């Protein structure tokens, strides 16, 4: 059986560290890579020597492709995704799909109108912590859950001299609201369902783009999600805290998948060859004593396994248009009501 051929747009952190190895691990052929950076061209030739290196979407779409993956700067997502969809090629767009709700709507409406399959890349749904929390919810072992806390906190008080996300303004698609909070909002909705923004605050601490962002969601099922993304947190909190009548589950660290990908490891055959769990601890009022909760293995490659299934059958893509639109809607509302 021939492998499905993919054109990868962008070969920075997202394209090189996440998409290329996950696509290969899921059984795709990375047939072409679009990048204009000499450094990234050199990396692409080393990493995927069989891939054609192209400079434009026109060159990319002239090739025989089954899928295009958009992993470029946020400000060109819409332009590039619309070209791919217009060419009739299934498309995956890294988060955020668009810089705002209207741009996201335009991309996904074009896909629906053309009958082309498209999906947002919300890979954090397959983090160990997300899968473990999902199982706890399903098992109802803690009783009613009332609070979910999820955070990505770093301490980078100085802006790097490179990296468009930190240096670009919101209109260009920069900042932590669009970059990191998109992951957090998408994850909370996946776990607890429909929600509205109860509170939002954004700061620009380092002087470039928003880099300290808090969003509180109130879910219709009664859970409140407290979501924190910060580049300037000198003491980072736990990755996840889940509070219920039966106790609080704390997951301190992100699972090792990202570090494994950065080391060049590939989940061949659709799964990792070593554990990818985050330790989960259950506390009941004593901060010194806890029970270890069985944790699920994270597996980002599952996203692309589902994409492959969708392209070879009538199965849906892994992230629905409804989910991507709802994330964009809530991000826009958070931007509007932010106190700062």
Secondary structure, DSSP 4 states (H G I P E B T S, - for coil): -PPPEEEEE--SIIIIIIIHHHHHHTT-EEEEEE---HHHHHHHHHH-TTSEEESSHHHHHTS--SEEEE-S-GGGHHHHHHHHHHTT-EEEEESSSSSSHHHHHHHHHHHHHHT--EEEE-GGGGSHHHHHHHHHHHHTTT-SEEEEEEEEE-B--S--SS-HHHHS-GGGT-SHHHHHHHHHHHHHHHHH--EEEEEEEEE--SSSS--EEEEEEEETTS-EEEEEEESB-SS---SEEEEETTEEEEE-S--THHHHHHTT---GGGS-SS-----EEEESS-TT--EEEP-PPP-THHHHHHHHHHHHSSPPPSS-HHHHHHHHHHHHHHHHH---
